Amino acid sequence: MSRRRRALGALLGAALALAGCASIPDSGPVRPGQDSAVALDEPPVRVLPPPPRPGAGPEDVVRGFLLASASPEDDRASARAYLAPETAQDWRPQAGARVYESGTLRIARRGASVTLTAQQVAAIGPDGRYVPEAEPVLLRTRFSVQQVGGEWRIDGLEPGLLHTTFDVERTYRTASVYFLDPSGRTVVPDLLALPVRSSMATALTQRLLEGPSDWLAPAVRTAVPAGTALAVASVPVVGGVAQVDLTEEAFGAGSEERQALSAQIVWTLRQLDEVRSVRISVEGGEYAVPGVAGEQSRDSWPGFDPGALPEDADAAVVRDGVLGRLEGEGWVAVAGEAGTGGARVREPALSLAGDVAAVLSPDRRRLLRGALTPDAPLVPVLTGGDLAEPSWDRYGHLWSVDRADGTVRVAAADGAPVAVAVPSGLRVVGVRVARDGARALLLVRRGQGYALLVGAVVRGGGEVPLRVVGPVVVAPEVVDVRDVAWVDDGRVAVLGVVEGEGRQVRVVDVSGWDAVPTGPVDAVSVAAAPDRPVLVGTPDGQVLRAAGRSWTAAGPGADPAYPG
């Protein structure tokens, strides 16, 4: 089962301090990665910005507008009070947001123009996608002002919002809206930043019905029939039951599509603690879904779990060139050629079912695959000059990178080799495919180190991957990424160097909002999986197991790997 979606924290003392003044907080940045999670449906600290002060100058009016913009109540009515009447009607805050560090803000007036500059660290798109900047970039925007009834008001500004990192922490929540992989058998999370509303169940359902973000859309589909909307603009939760009443377009879904639609809705709403079950109706009437009752438990549709692994999915570890599994406190060689020592192996990957292994030859020139059954041979499926650690996807395709030329290569389930396209200019040195098959992490060379990106996977017939599109940075605070592994459908374990903190593993949201550091560790590889401890391999041939923010010994070995 996937974890409850983590949400952004609220800094209570600082927020309360803001209630009595119209200044931008400058006590230090609140950056993603502070481990300040609260429940998705926990109400925010409400801060009611003061109205425009009589006699305020243009710079103060702009500052007041910035502060008031963080209050989403009544379609940001507090912010509109700082705008000239016609401008207040035309302003489009829903156009997205640019996020900046408050301590870098500079405001200067020249005549009827006020210019704002700051260091932008992220952006939130109109569709809710949060995208951190790899490095802070210059944010520069201009406000024009005029006098209205003897008071300065803003009469010209760009669409969208300008938020400090503190504003985002206080007034947004991170959540997943679930769509379907190309096969329609697995849900895939679209990680979004949503302004806090009185009914997060309504906000999440509306986002689901609108379709996936532009970033994820090439990799997923939806079972929502075109034109389907909420029959009434509300998803009430009464006695733990979320009532989702859809318009008649929902009748256009067939039996299997209704099941998939139900899975999307239930997986999306189960993130809310208050939701214990979901009832789907159409225009107030019955909506039959084969195989389930009218009231669907939050635990319905486990077969759509994007991170599902076998209960006995133990980690694989290589000892002296032999592949084995960590079982309890011991190590047992696997069945098949990989576990006999007849062919020395390194850097294994296990299929999602845990019954097939992929391994590299000692010289990294061959990628081999073999069933974990007695006498099963290892069969070469890819050759190259310097192959990177392999990664399975849920369709049985096996990914790697030939670091000799930077190509992403796949051994398809039918054995055919496939080259996967990535955007030009990327020097890819590693790849890790999410267990849902719709997203891939790319480890890329950047300067003298390595950075981490995540992109959407576009597939063709037979779910064979064709290209990875739209890669965006993950964990920009890690300046030299050395290895990475998917923890679950929304988090990854990143091994690298954090400036001022040394080498460590950080478990970070793929969206870039939240991070939990471990203690310092001298490691060269990392492994992770849902509901299992993070493992690392050390340079001196030991495997360590995460225990909170410390590490315990798991025994000798190298290259730990969980299924997937």
N, C-alpha and C positions, 0 to 999 in steps of 0.2 A: 504494500500500500504506500502510495506516495505521501510525503510529509504534508502537514498543513502549510499552506503558503505563508512564507514569512512576510511581515509588513514593516514599514518604516517606523522608527521610534519617534516619540514626542518628547521634547525637552521642556519639562513642565515649568521649571523656575524661570528660564529665559522667556518662555512664552508669556507667562503672567507679567513679567517685567515690561513686556512690550505693550500691554494693554493700556498703559497710562501715558504713552508717548508716541510721537510720530517720527521716530528715527529708525534707521536701518541698523540691526544688531551688528556690532563689530567686535564681539568678544572672542572671536576665533571661528574658523570654519567648522561646520558639521559636514564631514565628507561621507559618502557611501563607504561602508566598511567599518562602521563603529559598533556593530553587533547590538543594535538598539531596537529589537523587534518587539512589536505588540500585536495583538490579535487583529485580524483583518476587519472584524466588525466591532472592534472597540472604538467608541466615539472619540474624536480628537479633542484636544484642548481648544475651546472656542476663544478666539481673540477678536473682539469687536473694535476695529480701528476707529479712531476719532474722525469726525467730519473735518472738512477743510477749515483751517483756522482763519477767522476774519483778518484781512490785511496781510496774509502770507505772501511772500515773494515767489517768483517763478520757480526758483530752485527748491524751496520748501514745498511747493505744490507738487512738483515732480516726486520729491521724496515721500510725501504723503500718499501719492498715487501708488508708488511701488509697494509701500507697506500695506495699503488697502487691497491691492491686487491679490494678496495671499488669502483673502477671505472669500470663499466661494458662495456664501449665502446670497440668495435672491439674485442669481445671475450676476454676481460681483457688483451689487448695487453700491457698496461702499466705495469701490474704485471709480465707478461711473460718476460719483458726486464730484470728482476732481476734473471732469471733462466738460467741455462746452456742450450745450444741449444736443446739437446735431451730431457732434462727435460721439457723445455717449450712446446715441442710437446706432451708429454705424460700427462701433468698435467690436471686433470679433475675438474675444479671449479664447474661444475654442480652436483657434488656429495653431495651438501648440505653445510651448514655453521654452525659453532659453534660461539656463541655470548658471548662476555665477557665484563667485566667492564674495561675500559681503565686504570683507576687508580690503578688496581691490577696487571698490566702487569709487568713481570720481564723477562729479557733476559740475558742469560749468555753463554759465549763461553768456550769450552774446546777442544783445537786442531781444528780439522776440523768439529766440531759439535757445533751447537748453540741450546740451549734449551730454550723454551718459557713456562712460567707458568702464569696463571691468574685465576680469578674466573669466571667460566662459568655460565651465567644466563639463557641461552636459546639455542635452536638448531633449525635450519631450515632444514627440510628434503629435499631430492632430488625432492620430489613431491610438495614442497612449503609449507608443514605444519609447522607452527611455534609452538614450544612446549617450554613454559617456565619451568625452574627448580623450584621445590617446595622450595628448598634452594640452594644457590650457591654451585657449585661443582668445584673441582680442574680440571682445564684444563692444560694438560701437553703434549707438542709435541716437536719433535726434527727435526731440519733442518741439513742436511749435506751440506758442502760448498767446493768448489774447485776454483782454479784460472783458468780463461779462458782469454787468451790473456793478462795476467798480471793483471786482475781484478777479485775480488771475486764474484762468482755467486753461487746460490743455486742449488745443483745437486741432492738433495733428500728431499722429503716432503710428507706428507700425502695428500690423495685426499681431495677436498673440500676447503672451504674458512674459514678464521678466521676474524670475524668482531667485532668491538666494537659496543656497543649499539648506538653510534653516527653514525657509518657507516650505520647501519640498518635504522635509522631514515631518513637518507639523501638519500639513494639509493634504497630503497624498498617501495612498496605500498601494503597495504592490500586490498584484493578484494575477492569477492565470485564467484565461478563457480558453476552453478546450475545443479543438477541432479534430479532424480525422486524418490519419495517414492515408496515402493513396489507395491502400487496400480496403480502407474503411473498417479495419478490425482493431485499431488502437487509437486512443485519444492522444493528442499532441498539445502541449500548453503554449499559448501565446502570452508571454509575460508582459504585463502592461502596468503603467502607472496611472491610477485613477484618482481624481479628486474625491475626497471623503464626502459622502452623501448620507442623509438620514436613513436611506434604504440602500445598502450595498447590494442586496439581492436584486433589486431593480436595476442598478447600474451594471452589474455583471451580466444579467440576462439580456439587457439591451445591447451590450457590446457583443455578446454571442450572436444575436440575431443579425447584427450589422455585418458580420463576416470577419475573417482574419485580417490582421494588419498587413499593410503592403509588403512588409519584410517577409512575413511567414507565408503569405498567400501562394507563392510558387511551389511550396512543398506540401501543402495540405489541401483538403477539401472539407465541405460541410454537408451535413444531412438536412440542413434547414432549407425548405423549399423557398424559391425566390418570392419575395414580397411578404414573407411571414414577419409579423410584428406582434407586440403585445396588444391584446384586445383592449386592455385598459393599461395606462402607463404606470403600472405598479405591480410588484411581486410581493404581496404581503406574506409575512411569516407569522402564523398563528399557531400557538401550541407546538412549535417546532416543525410545522408543515409549511413549506414554501409552495404557494399556489401560483403556478405559471399558466396564465390564460392566454392562448394564442389566437391569432386571427385565422379565418377559414382557409387561408393558403396552406396551412399545415396539413390539411387533408390530402394534399398532393403527394405526400410521402407514402411509399409502399411499406410493407411489413418490415423488411430489413432496415429500411431507412428510418422508420419510426423507432426501432430499437437503437440505432446509432444516434438519432436525435436525442432520445432519452438519455443515453450515455453522456452525450455532450453536456446536457443541462445538469444532470446529477453531478458529474465530475466538477463542473464549474461551481455549483452552489454548495457542494460539500466542504468548501474551504471556510464557510461561515459556521462558527460554533453553534449559532442558534438554529441552524437547519438540521433536523433529524431525518426528514423525509421530504419528498417532492411529489406534488400532484399536478399533472399536466392536463389541461382541458382546452377546448376550442370554443370560443364565444360562449363560455359558461357551461358547455355540454361535454359529454364524454369524449375522450380521445383514446381509443383502444390501441394498446401496444402489446403485441404478442409476447407471451411468456412472463408478463409481470402484472401485478395488481395495480389498481388505480393509484394507490399511494406507494411510491417507490422509495425504499430505504436509501439513506446516504451511502450505504455499502453495496448498493446494486451495481451491476455491470463490472465485476472484478476482471472479467476477461478482456476489458479494454485498457487495463492498467499499462501505462507506458514504461513502467520500470519493473514489471513482473519478472521474477527469477525463481527457479526451483528452490524449495525450502532448504535443500541440502547443498546450496550453491557455495561450496567452499572455495577459498582462494587457491590459485595455483602458484607454485614457487619452484624455481630451478635450483637444484643443488648439484654441483659438479657436472653440469651439462645434462642432468636428468630431470625430467618434468615430474613433479609430484603435487599433492594437495596438502594444505594445512588442515588437519582433522583434529579438533580439540587442541591439545598441546603438542601433538606429534606431526609428523610428515610421512606421507605414504606415496610411493611412486604410482603414477597412473598406469592403467592398462594401455597396451599398444606400444608401437615402436618408440614413441617419445619418452616412455617411462622405463625402457630397458637399458639405456646407455649405449645401444648399438650405434645410434647417431646422436652426437652431442648437439644440444639445442640451446637457444637463448631467446629472451624476450617473447614469451608466449602470449597468446590471446585465446580465450575460451568462447565458444558460441554461446548464445543466450540460454540455450538449454543445458549447457555445460557438458555436452557429450562429444564435441569435436574440438580439437586443438589446432591452432595455427602457431608455427614457431619459425624462427629464423635460424639459418645455418650459422656456425661460428664466425664466418667471414662476412655475414650479412648480404651475401650475393644470391641467396635462394630463400623463398618463402614456401614453406611446406605445410600441408594440411593432412590430418589423420584422425580417424575416429578413436575414441578412448575405450576401445574394446580389445580383448586379447588378440594378439597377432595382427592387429590392424597396422598397415604400413603408413609411413609418411610419404606423401606424394607431392612433388614440386608443382606449384601453381603459378608462381611468378619468379622471374629472375631480374637482376639489376646490378648496378654498380655499388650501391650502398643503401640497402632497404631499411626503412624505419620500422619500429614496432608495429605489428598489424593491429587492425581493429575490425571486429565483426559488426554487421548491421543485422536487423531483425529478419531480413529476407535471405540470409545465408551468403551474402556477398562479403568478400574479404578485402579490406582496404589496406593500403600502405603508401609510402612515399619513397620514390627513388631519390635519395638526397644527392646523387651524382649529377642529376639534371633538374631536380625540383619538380618532377611530374608526380601528380597524384594518380595512383594506379589501383585498379580493382580486379581481383579474380572473381568473376561472376559465379553464381551458384552452379551454373552449367559448365564451368571451367574456362569460359572465354575471357581473355584479358580485355580490360576496358580502361581507357584513359579518361579521367574526370577533369573537366575544365574548371579552372579557378580564375578570378580576375587577374589581368595582366599586372605585372609589377610585384606580385607577391612571391617571396622566396620561401616556399613551404618546405618544412623539414619534418613535420609530423602531423598526424590526423587522428582524431578520436570521434567516432560516430555515436550520437545519442542512441539509447536503447529504443527510442521511438522511431528511429530511422529518418527523421525529418530534418535534423540539425547535425552539423559537424563542427567540431573544434579544429582550428588550424593553428599549428605552432609555426610561426614565421620568423625568419631572420630579420632583425631590425638593428641597424648600426652594429655595435659590437656584441649585442645580446639577442634575446629572443622575446617575442611578444605573443599574446594569445588573442585569437579572433574566433567568432562564431558566425557561421553562415547557414543559410537554408539549402537543403539538398533537393535538387530537381531531378526527377526520375522519368524514365521512359517505360517501354513495354517490359513486363516481367519485373517491374520495380528496379530495373538496372539503373544505377546512378549515372547521370549525364554531366552535371555541373554543380558547383557550390556557388551560390550567389549572395550578394549583399553582406559580406563579412564586416562585422563591427567589433570593436575592441572589447575584451573582457579583462577585468582586474588590471586597469592601467597602473595601479599603485605597485604592482609586481614588475620590477624593472628588468628582470632577467629570468624568464620562465624556462624551467628545465624539463618539466613533465606535467601532465594533467590527466585527470580521470573524471568521468561523470559519476557523481554521487547518486543523484536521482534525476527526475525530469526537469528540475529547476536549478540545481546546484552542481558545481564542479569543484574538485580538489586540485588546487594549483600549487605546484612546487616551484619555488623561485626565491629571489632575493627581494626583500622589501627594504627600501632605503632607510637606514638608521636602525633596522631591526634584524638584519642578517637573513640567512636562508631559513625558510619555514614553509609549512603547508598552510594555505588559506582556503577555507571552504567558502566559496563565494556564489551569490546568485548570478546566473547567466545574464540577468538584466543589468548587473553592475551596482545594485543598490546596497547589498548587505554582505558582510564578510565576517567570518569567525576565524581568527588566527589560532594556530597551535603553538606550542613552544618551539624554540629554535631546534633545528635538526639538520645534521649533515647527511643529506640523502641525495640519491641520483635518480630514483624512480618512485612513483606513487600509484596506488591502486585504491579504488573506492566502489561502493555499491550501496543500494538502498538498505537501510537498517543493519549495516555491517560496519565494523571499525575500519577507519582509514589505515592502510599499510604503506610503509616505505621500505625501499631497499637502500642500504648504505654502501659507501665505497669499499668497506672492508668485509663485505659478504655477509651481512646480517639483515634480517627482516625485523622491523619494529612495528608495533601496534599502537595506534593513538588511544590514549586514555585521558579524556578531557584535554588539558593543555600540556600534557606530558606524554612520554613514550615508554612502552614496556617491550621487553624482548619477546619475539615470536619464534626465534630460532635462526640457525644459519640458512643462507640462501640468497637468491637474487631475483630481480624482475618479478615481483608479486603481481598477480592479475586476477580479478574477479570475472565471472562470465559477462560477456558484452564488451 
